[in-house]
Amino acid sequence: MARKKRKNIVLENILIEDYAAEGRSIAHANGKVIFVEQAVPGDVVDIRLGKNKKDWAEGAPVIFKSYSKERVDPFCAHFGVCGGCQWQMLPYEQQLHYKQQQVKDQLQRIGKIPLPEIRPILGASQTKWYRNKIEYTFGTELFLPKEQFNALKEAGTNPHEYGKQGVAGFHARGFWDKIVDLQTCYLQAAPTNAIRLAVKDFAKAHNYSFYDLRRHSGFLRTMQIRLCETGELMVNLVMGEDDEEKRTPLLNELAEKFPQITTLLYTINTKRNDSLHDLEPVVYKGKGYVIEKLEEYQFKIGPQSFFQTNTLQAVELYRIARDFAELTGNETLYDLYCGTGSIGIFCSKKAAKVIGVELIDAAIEDAKENAALNGLEKTRFYAGDVIDICTDSFFEQHGRPDVIVTDPPRAGMHEKLVNKINEMAAPTVVYVSCNPATQARDLALLNGKYEVTKVQPVDMFPHTLHIENVVQLKLRT
């Protein structure tokens, strides 16, 4: 039954039936499909609707009448308000079940193409401390959960004034200006939490200003930390002001307190946005980069480099891609969206030649450096649009591809690139995706020329809604 209150519609005693995608679950009421945030299958809730269409609606729980038997206690005190994890209330095996289901549903519903049996999802061996890169935000607006907000109010303290303090952590879920002040985050191993807290404590003790996201002013802005399996540790502290008198004591404190930092950098960012691609990080200590390893291959990673953020699981993902490529040592492999060359380099030992293509110039420079670092002479990397680069004259020079590996961003491949892959007619295509929905769309466009022969989901990010999927396609005969 529904009741109306101030134009809001609340549906009462609704059973959450199944998981949908993107962190939402499904319920049914009044002949509609209801997509529900922050609930899991088996919960019984009262739902306040947001969008409300003829056949479907979106909503969020206002009261939990009973909880699903599948639920477990989250291990992080910040779960529910921090945007870092979404699924800690589900056992990991159950998370994997729903991710497997998501891949199957999206490939079938969106792709609408014949599929082989989808292989069981490859879960992560490490479900905490698994990220090699993490970014924290410093701010002036502490996020207060509803209970804490009301408790302060009842105690006679103005919650809004209380919340105006220097904080360090992640953006609160759904807020661009409020920060969850983290104590312990379980995404990256030690000494990450200690480094974040040390920076915050030093800044407070010395009256350094924290960045005001509304006014775009303040000294302490963001911080990136990259911790490699090799043990190398890089910290890049981003400051909103170019103030050497503040900067030097803080950086000295970090270098002295954490000798395990192998590369310490700072970046001055006075822009209104947080992007660092057009800024120049300054090396304060160390060589300015870290070295990570995937199997025997080494990768040089700078403060602006892109690299898979779960090293252990990246090895598993790339092994699957390499297996799906079915290389014998005689093939010319084209690595599209090659980034810094990691997949192509990882496959290089079993290929006769690797040709990498990437739109971003800086990534291609990194790819060339990584190839040189590994002593590879059969790899070539080119910056530009695949459609422009892969011409008949290019094929005459480098050979037509026997295998294509493509690893596009979440938006998937541009339709022109899909058409180009159809035109290139490589016998084998390996499609690595971080978004099965856009992958399914692209597979439908490839279906006239290619048959899907293998599907392998991989979980790169435990306790989150994200899922990777690797598909092998074979040219139709």
Secondary structure as the mmCIF struct_conf table of DSSP 4:
data_model
#
loop_
_struct_conf.conf_type_id
_struct_conf.id
_struct_conf.beg_label_comp_id
_struct_conf.beg_label_asym_id
_struct_conf.beg_label_seq_id
_struct_conf.end_label_comp_id
_struct_conf.end_label_asym_id
_struct_conf.end_label_seq_id
STRN STRN1 ALA A 2 LYS A 5
TURN_TY1_P TURN_TY1_P1 ARG A 6 LYS A 7
STRN STRN2 ASN A 8 LEU A 15
HELX_LH_PP_P HELX_LH_PP_P1 ILE A 16 ILE A 16
STRN STRN3 ASP A 18 TYR A 19
BEND BEND1 ALA A 21 ALA A 21
TURN_TY1_P TURN_TY1_P2 GLU A 22 GLY A 23
STRN STRN4 ARG A 24 ALA A 29
TURN_TY1_P TURN_TY1_P3 ASN A 30 GLY A 31
STRN STRN5 LYS A 32 GLU A 37
BEND BEND2 GLN A 38 GLN A 38
TURN_TY1_P TURN_TY1_P4 PRO A 41 GLY A 42
STRN STRN6 VAL A 44 ASN A 52
BEND BEND3 LYS A 54 ASP A 55
STRN STRN7 TRP A 56 SER A 66
TURN_TY1_P TURN_TY1_P5 LYS A 69 GLU A 70
BEND BEND4 PHE A 75 PHE A 75
TURN_TY1_P TURN_TY1_P6 ALA A 77 VAL A 81
STRN STRN8 CYS A 82 CYS A 82
BEND BEND5 GLY A 83 GLY A 84
BEND BEND6 GLN A 86 GLN A 86
TURN_TY1_P TURN_TY1_P7 GLN A 88 MET A 89
BEND BEND7 LEU A 90 LEU A 90
HELX_RH_AL_P HELX_RH_AL_P1 TYR A 92 GLN A 106
HELX_RH_PI_P HELX_RH_PI_P1 LEU A 107 GLY A 111
BEND BEND8 ILE A 113 ILE A 113
HELX_LH_PP_P HELX_LH_PP_P2 GLU A 117 ILE A 121
STRN STRN9 LEU A 122 LEU A 122
BEND BEND9 SER A 125 SER A 125
BEND BEND10 LYS A 128 TRP A 129
BEND BEND11 ASN A 132 ASN A 132
STRN STRN10 LYS A 133 GLU A 141
STRN STRN11 LEU A 142 LEU A 142
HELX_RH_AL_P HELX_RH_AL_P2 LYS A 146 GLU A 154
TURN_TY1_P TURN_TY1_P8 ALA A 155 GLY A 156
HELX_RH_AL_P HELX_RH_AL_P3 PRO A 159 TYR A 162
TURN_TY1_P TURN_TY1_P9 GLY A 163 GLY A 163
STRN STRN12 LYS A 164 HIS A 171
STRN STRN13 ALA A 172 ALA A 172
TURN_TY1_P TURN_TY1_P10 ARG A 173 GLY A 174
BEND BEND12 TRP A 176 ASP A 177
STRN STRN14 ILE A 179 ASP A 181
BEND BEND13 GLN A 183 GLN A 183
BEND BEND14 TYR A 186 GLN A 188
TURN_TY1_P TURN_TY1_P11 ALA A 190 PRO A 191
HELX_RH_AL_P HELX_RH_AL_P4 THR A 192 ALA A 205
TURN_TY1_P TURN_TY1_P12 HIS A 206 ASN A 207
HELX_LH_PP_P HELX_LH_PP_P3 TYR A 208 SER A 209
STRN STRN15 PHE A 210 PHE A 210
HELX_LH_PP_P HELX_LH_PP_P4 TYR A 211 TYR A 211
STRN STRN16 ASP A 212 ASP A 212
TURN_TY1_P TURN_TY1_P13 LEU A 213 HIS A 216
STRN STRN17 SER A 217 SER A 217
BEND BEND15 PHE A 219 PHE A 219
STRN STRN18 LEU A 220 LEU A 227
TURN_TY1_P TURN_TY1_P14 GLU A 229 THR A 230
BEND BEND16 GLY A 231 GLY A 231
STRN STRN19 LEU A 233 MET A 239
BEND BEND17 GLY A 240 GLU A 241
HELX_RH_AL_P HELX_RH_AL_P5 GLU A 244 LYS A 257
TURN_TY1_P TURN_TY1_P15 PRO A 259 GLN A 260
BEND BEND18 THR A 262 THR A 262
STRN STRN20 THR A 263 ILE A 268
BEND BEND19 LYS A 271 ASN A 273
TURN_TY1_P TURN_TY1_P16 HIS A 277 ASP A 278
BEND BEND20 LEU A 279 LEU A 279
STRN STRN21 VAL A 282 LYS A 285
BEND BEND21 GLY A 286 GLY A 288
STRN STRN22 VAL A 290 LEU A 294
TURN_TY1_P TURN_TY1_P17 GLU A 295 GLU A 296
STRN STRN23 TYR A 297 ILE A 301
TURN_TY1_P TURN_TY1_P18 PRO A 303 GLN A 304
BEND BEND22 THR A 309 THR A 309
HELX_RH_AL_P HELX_RH_AL_P6 THR A 311 ALA A 325
TURN_TY1_P TURN_TY1_P19 GLU A 326 GLU A 326
BEND BEND23 GLY A 329 GLY A 329
STRN STRN24 THR A 332 LEU A 336
TURN_TY1_P TURN_TY1_P20 TYR A 337 TYR A 337
TURN_TY1_P TURN_TY1_P21 GLY A 339 THR A 340
BEND BEND24 GLY A 341 GLY A 341
HELX_RH_AL_P HELX_RH_AL_P7 SER A 342 CYS A 347
HELX_RH_3T_P HELX_RH_3T_P1 SER A 348 LYS A 350
BEND BEND25 ALA A 352 ALA A 352
STRN STRN25 LYS A 353 GLU A 358
BEND BEND26 LEU A 359 LEU A 359
HELX_RH_AL_P HELX_RH_AL_P8 ASP A 361 LEU A 373
TURN_TY1_P TURN_TY1_P22 ASN A 374 GLY A 375
BEND BEND27 GLU A 377 LYS A 378
STRN STRN26 THR A 379 ALA A 383
BEND BEND28 GLY A 384 GLY A 384
HELX_RH_AL_P HELX_RH_AL_P9 VAL A 386 ILE A 389
BEND BEND29 CYS A 390 CYS A 390
HELX_RH_AL_P HELX_RH_AL_P10 ASP A 392 HIS A 398
BEND BEND30 ASP A 402 ASP A 402
STRN STRN27 VAL A 403 THR A 406
TURN_TY1_P TURN_TY1_P23 ARG A 410 ALA A 411
HELX_RH_AL_P HELX_RH_AL_P11 GLU A 415 MET A 424
BEND BEND31 PRO A 427 PRO A 427
STRN STRN28 THR A 428 SER A 433
BEND BEND32 CYS A 434 CYS A 434
HELX_RH_AL_P HELX_RH_AL_P12 PRO A 436 LEU A 446
TURN_TY1_P TURN_TY1_P24 ASN A 447 LYS A 449
STRN STRN29 TYR A 450 VAL A 458
BEND BEND33 PHE A 461 PHE A 461
TURN_TY1_P TURN_TY1_P25 PRO A 462 HIS A 463
BEND BEND34 THR A 464 LEU A 465
STRN STRN30 GLU A 468 LEU A 475
#
